[in-house]
Structures are given as structure tokens and as C-alpha cells.
Amino acid sequence: MGKYQGEAKKLLELVGGKENIASVTHCATRMRFALVDEGNANFKEIQQLPTVKGTFTNAGQFQVIMGNDVGDFYKDFIGVSGIQAASKEDVKKAAMNKQPFLQRMVAHLAEIFVPLIPALVAGGLMLGLSNFLGAPLPFLGGKSFAELSPLISNLSKFIVWIGAAVFGMLPVLVCWSTVKKFKGNEALGITLGLMLVLAGFMLNAYTYGNIVSAGGNIRDILINGSEQYGIKAGEYVLDLGFYKILMIGYQAQVLPAMFAGIALCYVEQFFNKRTPEVLKLVWVPFITLVITGFATILFIGPVARSIGEALVAVFAFLFKTPGLKYIGALLFGSLYAPLVITGLHHTFIAVDLQLAAASGGTFIWPLIALSNIAQSGAVFATYFLYKSDKKQESVSLSGTVSAWFGITEPAMFGANLKYMYPFYAALVGSAVGALISTAFGVLANGIGVGGLALAFLSIKFEGAHQMGFALASIAAFGLSFILTFVFSKTKLNKGSLA
């Protein structure tokens, strides 16, 4: 008899029985269910089970947080239920079939970008740390740490090397993840990504941005050359005789790499179905890269770049227009955390990267970090409010630490959403923090660790960016912390403090 057999039987009953389970699997800490009808599950009683640390629904999956013993629990659950063990892909597929079109599209987007988050965060931290070491500081007499020591200067170069590799070669990562998601040949995806940034053949996207920002005619400059930008005539032009294609790179670009990766998968699938087995190894990779490559430089890349520039223009208009920018900040600060619940927040990864690439900084990421900081303030307050409940005390403390390093799900699902009034407090704190950040025009170099502990490293060090973000962080954390205590004494608290 398994250790969790009795509790597994109870969980089976509370999720609506075997007939209500389309598929079930587990990850490192959670049981993941695709339920036939979520209305037949008793979520409240499930949360009372001894091993359960919290529950939430995301991307059509009902997830039960178990902790490190989830593997043993899952084995007992499979044993008592008689359900066949499923893979994560099986559960995703079963859950996705119930989702509306928009949510399915967002789920696809999340599956492309979520595997890249560790690299993006590491790269963002490296560039942020380099920015910190190279920033002139008043207490050093206006000098930077890098200027004071050759060792620190060389260390800064090493750090930039890592960060530049991540963002300079970002299309390689995006192409690989996109092709993997759409079941294409991953090696071809990596190759296509390298084609989009290959030095010597493609004009660096940052140089392209400088030319356009200065009002230069990019087509004339590339065809005729420019001493100012060190470009030889025809150096980055593919002359087909009847048309000259501009070979402009896509460093730090997201949409061109993603759309090109999707196109590659469809081209590969088309020729795979129509090529004799004996010729597939030679013919399919060759013709796939040729067709996708031409389609990308002729159509996919330029169109995707234009879409990205339009997206940046829309956000820039919303957040930089006097008066309107505060409405945008208020809405974003209030709505980002609810978007986390739905999974829609993953769409902002692409927006952040596009903003950073186009304008050298993003005003969205500081607001995301402030939302996380606000959640940490609210969950920290619940640690004190529920000290008599040892299980909740433990969940709140661990959720606080996780949120300080940018991982807010344990805080949100383990306490803030469980009692709701801390979540409301966090929304107020986040909104006020967003208003302060927007008023100071705070910009981040890129994405990083969006929590109280390390978020400042990604914020620009020149000007008032750091001061503005510090004030916004204090407001977001402090207001959320204080308002959680205030709201606990009001009708917003529908339960009772144990």
C-alpha cells in the first residue's frame, strides 16, 4: 500500500472521479489535470488535503501543487484511479482542445518563449551587471567601478560577452524554440536563426536602427555605400538582376525569427510528404533552407520587422503621450497580475524584447517587475497574519522569497488569490508603482530577474532611472504590505484569520 493511497483516493473523488479526467501527469512539484468538466471538481476541499499546498488553473490545466513528493503521490493516484499514465504533451493537447482560439494562440506563444526565459534572464542580468560596473557613480567621484580597476574592466568585458551572445543571437534561440514547438527539424531551425544574424552577409540590425533613426535612406546607403557608416557599395545587397534584395540582419529581433521558423516547418513538412525516403536526407534540408531563406529575406523578415516596429510605436504612443501615459501605466499596473493567471503575460516577452531592440530600452519590464514586487509585499503580510496556521505560514514565507526573485506563482496561488484581499492590495501597490515609474520615465536595458532582490540591475543607471525605480519599488512593496493588513479588517476578507 502506497504512502499516499488514501489521500489519492480522496483527490480522485474531489476532481469528479475517473470519468471527469481526460488526462493527468505531473511535473517537478505539481499534478496536472485536463478535466472534462471543471465544474465537477471541488477545488476548495482539494486545497484542504494534507499534501496539497495550493491549486490553480492555467492554459486549460487544473494544477495541484504537491511539492517534492509529487512523483510518489502520482504513482499512488494512477494506482487507485486505474487511469493510464500520460505525458505532459498529452495533457497539454487535451487541455488545449477546450480553449478558445485566442487562448490557444497565447498558449502556443508561451510554449515558444518559456523555454528561453532562463537564457533571457541570464543575458539580461549580465548586461545589467555590466551596466552597473560601467556607470559613473557620485560616491566614486563620477568614475565607474570599471575605470577604477583593470580587473573589473576585463570582468565587465566577459560579462558583456555573455549578454551580447544571448541578445545578439536571439533569433537563433527563437528559431530553435519555434521549430521545436511546430515539430520541425531543430537543427534546421538553428541554421535558419544563424542565417538571420550571420556577420559579413547581413547588415547588423543595430547599424540599421542607427541609420533609420538618423533619417538615412537605407536602400540608397546599402546600394551606393556610405563612408559615414563604413558600408561598401553593394556589400549587403543580393543583386538578382531584376531586383536588389537588402540583406539586413535581425539581431535581437523576435517576430522575424518566429515567423521564419513557422514557415520553415511548413515547407519541411510539405517536401517530407512528397519526397521518396531514399532522397529525404539530402533533398528536404536543402530545399527547405533555400525556400525559407529566400522567403525570409524577400517577404517574411521585412513584414515581420514592420509589424514589430508598429507594435513598438503603439506602446510608445500609449506610454509616452502626456496624460495618456498615466492611464496606460494605471491599466498595466492593475492588469498584469490578472494576466499572469491566464498565461497571457507571456506575450509581453516579445514586446519587451522588441522595445529593447528598437529603442535601446523598455518601459514595460520595470512595470512587470513592480507588479511582482507588489505581490511579494502582499504575501509577506500574510506571513504575519496567518502565523497561527503553520502550513499557511510556511507557504507565505516561501512564496515571499520566490517573489523576491521574480517567481510570483507560489505567492499568488498559495496565499494572495487564496484569500483575494491580499491580491487586491497588490494590485493597488502595483498600479501606484507603475504611475511613479512612468512619471520618471524609467527604462530597463532588457528583461532580467523581476523581483525586489535583483530587478535594479536591469534598470538603466544613467539619469533618474534608478531613483525612479527605487521610489516605485518602495511604493509597490510598502503599499501592498500595509493594505493587506488594512483589507484584512474589512469585508474584502471573507474568511477569518486563524
C-alpha positions in Angstrom: 0.0 0.0 0.0 1.4 3.3 -1.0 2.1 6.2 1.4 -0.5 8.4 -0.3 -3.0 5.9 -1.4 -5.8 7.1 0.9 -5.3 10.7 0.0 -5.0 9.8 -3.7 -8.5 8.2 -3.4 -9.9 11.4 -1.8 -8.3 13.5 -4.6 -9.8 11.3 -7.2 -13.2 11.8 -5.7 -12.8 15.5 -5.4 -11.8 16.1 -9.0 -15.0 14.4 -10.1 -13.9 10.8 -10.4 -12.2 8.9 -13.2 -14.8 9.8 -15.8 -14.0 13.5 -15.2 -10.3 13.2 -16.0 -9.3 13.5 -19.7 -5.6 13.1 -18.9 -3.3 13.6 -15.9 0.5 13.9 -15.5 2.9 15.6 -13.2 6.0 17.9 -13.3 8.6 18.7 -10.6 6.1 19.9 -8.0 2.5 19.7 -9.4 -0.1 17.3 -10.6 -1.5 18.5 -13.9 -5.1 17.6 -14.9 -7.0 18.1 -18.1 -10.6 17.8 -16.7 -13.7 17.1 -18.8 -15.8 19.5 -16.7 -14.1 21.7 -14.1 -17.5 22.4 -12.5 -17.5 18.8 -11.2 -14.3 19.4 -9.2 -14.4 20.6 -5.6 -11.4 23.0 -5.6 -12.0 24.2 -2.1 -11.9 20.8 -0.5 -8.9 19.8 -2.6 -6.9 22.6 -1.0 -7.6 21.1 2.4 -5.9 17.8 1.7 -2.7 17.5 3.8 -0.3 17.1 0.9 -1.8 19.9 -1.2 -0.1 23.3 -1.0 -2.3 25.1 -3.4 -4.3 24.8 -6.7 -4.8 26.9 -9.8 -6.0 26.6 -13.4 -3.7 27.7 -16.2 -3.9 27.1 -20.0 -6.8 24.7 -19.6 -5.0 22.6 -17.0 -6.1 22.2 -13.4 -2.8 22.1 -11.4 -2.5 20.8 -7.9 0.7 21.9 -6.1 2.2 19.0 -4.1 5.9 19.7 -3.6 8.8 17.4 -3.9 6.7 14.2 -3.2 4.6 14.7 -6.2 6.2 11.7 -8.0 5.2 9.3 -5.2 1.7 10.8 -5.0 1.2 10.5 -8.7 2.1 6.8 -8.7 -0.4 6.1 -6.0 -3.0 8.2 -7.8 -2.5 6.3 -11.0 -2.8 3.0 -9.0 -6.1 3.8 -7.3 -7.7 5.5 -10.3 -6.8 2.9 -12.9 -6.0 5.8 -15.3 -3.3 5.2 -17.8 -0.2 7.4 -17.2 0.1 10.3 -19.7 2.8 12.6 -20.9 2.9 16.3 -20.5 2.2 16.7 -24.2 -1.0 14.5 -23.8 -2.3 16.7 -21.1 -1.5 19.9 -23.0 -3.2 18.6 -26.0 -6.3 17.6 -24.1 -6.4 20.9 -22.2 -5.9 23.0 -25.4 -8.8 21.4 -27.2 -11.2 23.1 -24.7 -9.6 26.6 -25.1 -10.9 29.4 -27.2 -8.9 30.4 -30.3 -7.2 33.4 -28.6 -6.1 31.4 -25.6 -4.8 28.6 -27.8 -2.7 31.2 -29.7 -1.3 32.6 -26.4 -0.5 29.0 -25.3 1.5 28.5 -28.5 3.3 31.7 -27.9 4.1 30.7 -24.3 5.5 27.4 -25.4 7.9 29.2 -27.7 9.2 31.7 -25.2 9.0 29.9 -21.8 12.0 27.6 -22.6 14.0 30.7 -23.5 13.4 32.5 -20.2 16.5 31.1 -18.4 18.8 32.3 -21.2 17.0 35.7 -21.5 17.1 36.3 -17.7 20.8 35.3 -17.6 21.6 37.6 -20.5 19.6 40.4 -19.0 21.4 40.1 -15.7 24.8 40.1 -17.4 24.0 43.2 -19.4 22.6 44.8 -16.3 25.6 44.0 -14.2 27.9 45.4 -17.0 25.8 48.5 -17.0 26.2 48.8 -13.2 30.0 48.3 -13.4 30.4 50.9 -16.2 28.1 53.6 -14.8 29.6 56.8 -13.4 28.8 56.9 -9.7 28.8 60.0 -7.5 30.4 58.3 -4.5 33.3 57.4 -6.8 33.9 60.9 -7.9 31.9 60.4 -11.1 34.0 57.4 -12.1 32.8 53.8 -12.6 34.0 50.6 -11.0 35.4 49.6 -14.4 37.5 52.7 -14.5 39.0 52.1 -11.1 40.4 48.6 -11.8 41.7 46.9 -14.9 40.5 43.6 -13.4 36.9 44.9 -13.1 37.2 46.4 -16.6 38.1 43.0 -18.0 35.5 41.2 -15.9 32.9 43.6 -17.5 34.0 42.6 -21.0 33.5 38.9 -20.0 30.0 39.7 -18.7 29.1 41.7 -21.9 30.3 38.7 -23.9 27.6 36.5 -22.3 24.8 39.1 -22.5 25.6 40.1 -26.1 25.6 36.4 -27.1 22.1 35.9 -25.8 20.5 39.0 -27.3 22.7 39.4 -30.4 21.9 35.8 -31.3 18.4 35.9 -30.1 16.9 34.8 -33.5 18.8 31.5 -33.2 17.1 30.8 -29.8 13.7 31.9 -31.1 14.0 29.9 -34.4 15.1 26.8 -32.5 12.2 27.0 -30.0 9.6 27.8 -32.7 10.7 24.9 -34.9 10.7 22.6 -31.9 7.2 23.7 -30.9 5.9 23.1 -34.5 7.6 19.7 -34.8 10.2 20.7 -37.4 13.9 19.7 -37.6 15.6 21.6 -34.8 19.0 21.6 -36.5 17.4 23.4 -39.5 15.8 25.9 -37.1 19.2 26.7 -35.5 20.7 27.1 -39.0 17.9 29.4 -40.1 18.5 31.5 -37.0 22.2 31.8 -37.7 21.4 32.9 -41.3 19.4 35.8 -39.9 22.4 37.2 -37.9 25.4 36.0 -39.9 28.1 38.7 -39.8 29.6 39.7 -43.1 26.4 38.8 -45.0 23.8 40.6 -43.1 24.0 44.3 -42.0 23.9 44.4 -38.2 20.4 45.3 -37.1 21.7 47.9 -34.6 23.5 49.7 -37.5 20.3 49.6 -39.5 18.5 51.1 -36.5 21.1 53.9 -36.3 20.7 54.7 -40.0 16.9 54.8 -39.8 16.9 56.9 -36.6 19.2 59.4 -38.3 16.8 59.7 -41.2 19.0 58.0 -43.7 17.7 56.2 -46.8 18.7 52.6 -46.0 18.2 51.4 -49.6 20.4 54.1 -51.1 23.1 53.7 -48.5 23.3 49.9 -48.9 23.3 50.0 -52.7 25.7 53.0 -53.1 27.7 52.6 -49.9 28.4 55.1 -47.1 31.7 56.3 -45.6 29.9 57.5 -42.5 28.7 54.0 -41.6 31.6 52.2 -43.1 29.5 50.4 -45.7 30.8 49.5 -49.1 28.6 49.7 -52.2 26.6 46.5 -52.6 28.2 44.9 -49.6 24.9 43.9 -48.1 22.9 43.6 -51.3 21.8 40.4 -53.1 21.5 41.5 -56.7 19.2 39.3 -58.7 19.4 41.4 -61.8 15.8 42.4 -61.9 15.7 43.2 -58.1 18.1 44.1 -55.4 17.4 42.5 -52.0 18.7 44.3 -48.9 20.5 41.9 -46.6 19.6 43.4 -43.2 20.2 41.3 -40.1 17.7 40.6 -37.3 19.8 40.8 -34.2 17.7 40.9 -31.0 14.5 40.6 -33.2 11.7 38.2 -32.2 8.9 38.3 -34.7 11.0 37.7 -37.9 12.7 34.7 -36.3 9.4 33.3 -35.1 7.5 33.7 -38.4 10.5 32.4 -40.3 10.6 29.3 -38.0 6.9 28.6 -38.6 7.4 28.9 -42.3 10.4 26.5 -42.2 8.2 23.9 -40.5 5.5 24.0 -43.1 8.0 24.0 -46.0 9.8 21.0 -44.5 6.5 19.1 -43.9 5.4 19.8 -47.5 8.6 18.3 -49.0 8.8 15.5 -46.4 5.4 14.1 -47.6 6.4 14.3 -51.3 10.0 13.1 -51.3 11.0 9.4 -51.6 12.6 8.1 -48.4 15.9 7.5 -50.1 16.2 11.2 -51.1 14.9 12.8 -47.9 18.2 13.2 -46.1 19.7 15.2 -49.0 16.8 16.9 -50.7 14.5 18.0 -47.8 17.0 20.0 -45.7 18.5 21.6 -48.9 15.2 22.7 -50.4 13.7 23.7 -47.0 16.6 26.2 -46.3 16.7 27.5 -49.8 12.9 28.3 -50.0 12.6 29.5 -46.4 15.8 31.6 -46.7 14.5 33.4 -49.9 11.0 33.8 -48.4 12.5 35.3 -45.3 14.7 37.9 -46.9 12.1 38.8 -49.6 8.9 38.9 -47.5 8.7 37.3 -44.1 11.6 39.3 -42.5 10.7 42.7 -43.8 6.9 42.3 -43.0 7.6 40.9 -39.5 10.1 43.7 -38.8 7.4 46.2 -39.9 4.8 44.6 -37.6 7.3 44.7 -34.7 8.0 48.4 -35.4 4.3 49.1 -35.5 3.9 47.3 -32.1 6.6 49.4 -30.6 5.0 52.5 -32.0 1.7 51.6 -30.4 3.2 51.0 -26.9 5.4 54.1 -27.3 2.3 56.2 -28.1 0.4 54.8 -25.1 3.2 55.3 -22.6 4.9 58.4 -23.9 1.9 60.7 -24.7 1.4 63.2 -21.8 -1.7 62.3 -19.8 -2.4 59.2 -21.8 0.8 57.5 -20.4 -0.6 57.6 -16.9 -3.8 55.9 -18.0 -1.6 53.2 -19.7 0.5 52.8 -16.6 -2.5 52.5 -14.3 -4.1 49.9 -16.6 -0.9 47.9 -16.9 -0.1 48.0 -13.2 -3.7 46.8 -12.4 -4.0 44.2 -15.1 -0.6 42.5 -15.3 -1.1 40.2 -12.3 -4.5 39.0 -13.6 -2.9 38.3 -16.9 -0.4 36.0 -15.1 -3.4 33.9 -14.0 -4.5 33.4 -17.6 -1.0 33.0 -19.1 -1.4 36.0 -21.4 1.5 37.7 -19.7 3.9 35.7 -21.8 3.0 37.8 -24.8 4.9 40.7 -23.2 8.2 38.9 -23.5 8.1 39.6 -27.3 7.0 43.2 -26.7 9.8 43.8 -24.2 12.5 42.3 -26.5 11.1 44.3 -29.4 11.1 47.6 -27.4 14.7 47.0 -26.2 15.9 46.2 -29.7 14.2 49.2 -31.3 14.8 51.9 -28.8 17.6 50.7 -26.6 15.4 50.3 -23.6 12.0 49.0 -22.5 9.5 50.8 -20.2 7.3 47.7 -19.9 9.7 45.4 -18.0 10.0 47.8 -15.0 6.2 47.7 -14.6 6.3 43.9 -14.7 9.0 43.9 -12.0 6.9 46.3 -9.9 3.9 44.0 -10.2 6.0 41.1 -8.9 7.3 43.3 -6.1 3.8 44.2 -5.1 2.8 40.6 -4.9 5.8 39.9 -2.7 4.7 42.7 -0.3 1.1 41.3 0.0 2.2 37.7 0.5 4.8 38.8 3.1 1.9 40.4 5.1 0.0 37.1 5.1 3.0 35.5 6.7 2.3 37.7 9.8 -1.5 37.5 9.5 -1.6 33.7 9.5 1.2 32.8 11.9 -1.1 30.5 13.9 -1.6 28.4 10.7 1.7 26.7 10.3 1.0 25.4 6.8 -0.1 28.8 5.6 2.8 30.5 7.4 5.3 28.2 5.5 3.6 28.7 2.2 3.5 32.5 2.6 7.2 32.7 3.6 8.4 30.5 0.7 6.1 32.5 -1.6 7.7 35.7 -0.4 11.3 34.5 -1.1 10.3 33.2 -4.5 8.6 36.5 -5.4 11.7 38.5 -4.3 13.5 36.6 -7.2 10.7 37.2 -9.7 8.7 34.0 -9.4 5.3 35.0 -8.2 3.1 32.0 -8.8 3.7 30.5 -5.3 2.8 33.8 -3.7 -0.3 34.3 -5.8 -1.7 30.9 -5.8 -0.5 29.9 -2.3 -1.9 33.0 -0.5 -2.8 36.1 -2.4 -5.5 34.6 -4.6 -6.5 32.1 -1.9 -7.7 34.9 0.3 -8.2 37.5 -2.5 -7.9 40.6 -0.3 -4.0 40.4 -0.5 -4.3 40.2 -4.2 -6.4 43.4 -4.3 -3.8 45.1 -2.1 -1.1 44.0 -4.5 -3.0 45.4 -7.5 -3.2 48.8 -5.8 0.5 48.7 -4.9 1.4 47.7 -8.5 -0.7 50.5 -10.0 0.8 53.2 -7.8 4.3 51.8 -8.5 3.6 51.9 -12.3 2.5 55.5 -12.1 5.7 56.5 -10.3 7.9 54.6 -12.7 6.1 56.2 -15.7 6.4 59.6 -14.2 10.2 59.2 -14.0 10.3 57.6 -17.5 12.1 54.6 -16.1 13.7 52.3 -18.7 15.3 48.9 -18.5 18.0 47.6 -20.8 16.1 44.4 -21.2 14.4 41.7 -19.1 16.1 40.3 -16.0 15.1 39.0 -12.6 11.8 40.8 -11.9 11.8 40.8 -8.1 12.9 43.0 -5.2 16.3 41.4 -4.9 17.8 41.9 -8.3 15.5 43.9 -10.5 17.5 47.1 -10.2 20.4 45.5 -12.2 18.3 45.6 -15.4 17.3 49.3 -14.9 19.4 51.9 -16.7 21.9 53.6 -14.4 22.1 56.9 -16.2 19.7 59.8 -15.4 16.9 59.3 -12.9 16.0 55.7 -13.9 17.4 54.1 -10.7 16.0 56.7 -8.4 12.6 56.5 -10.0 12.5 52.7 -9.9 13.6 52.7 -6.2 10.8 55.0 -5.3 8.3 52.9 -7.3 9.6 49.7 -5.7 9.2 51.1 -2.2 5.6 52.3 -3.0 4.7 49.0 -4.6 6.0 46.8 -1.8 5.1 49.1 1.1 1.5 49.8 -0.1 0.8 46.2 -0.8 2.1 45.2 2.6 0.2 47.8 4.5 -3.0 47.5 2.6 -3.1 43.7 3.1 -3.4 44.4 6.9 -6.0 47.1 6.3 -8.1 45.0 3.9 -7.9 42.0 6.3 -10.1 44.1 8.7 -12.7 44.8 6.0 -15.4 43.0 4.2 -12.8 42.1 1.5 -11.6 39.5 3.9 -14.4 36.9 3.6 -12.8 34.4 5.8 -11.5 34.5 9.3 -7.9 34.9 10.4 -6.8 31.7 12.1 
